[in-house]
Amino acid sequence: SDGSIRLHQMTSEYPLMQWNDSTKGQPIIALQWALTRPAVFFALDAASNIYIWDLLENDLLPVAKQTIPSEKVLTMTLLGEPEKANGLLAIVLAKQSGQIDIQYLKKKWALP
């Protein structure tokens, strides 16, 4: 609810990494690992900002941020085929109006 993200290992109650105030205080409403690239995850905050984290590139801050200005995004999920090396990865956004938006992501965040 405060925008912090914690990365846990299943065998410990303490986080391996913790990023406080990663969304400048906005609650995180969805977070998902990339299906095709294990070091990348995406976070959606309540202000319809999508943060892309690539832990191999930078483990302190997101590598990219995209604001969806047209209307409020309620949730997101990722589509991809991890068993294929083609690097296709898409983000699906569900908007407040009921509209579903599918956007393909850059290969640098999708390739294994």
ABEGO torsion letter per residue (X at the ends): XAGBBBBBBAABABBABBBBGAAGGBBBABBBBBAABAABBBBBBAAGBBBBBBAAABAABBABBBBBAABBBABBBBBBBAABAAGBBBBBBBBAAGBBBBBBBBAAAABX
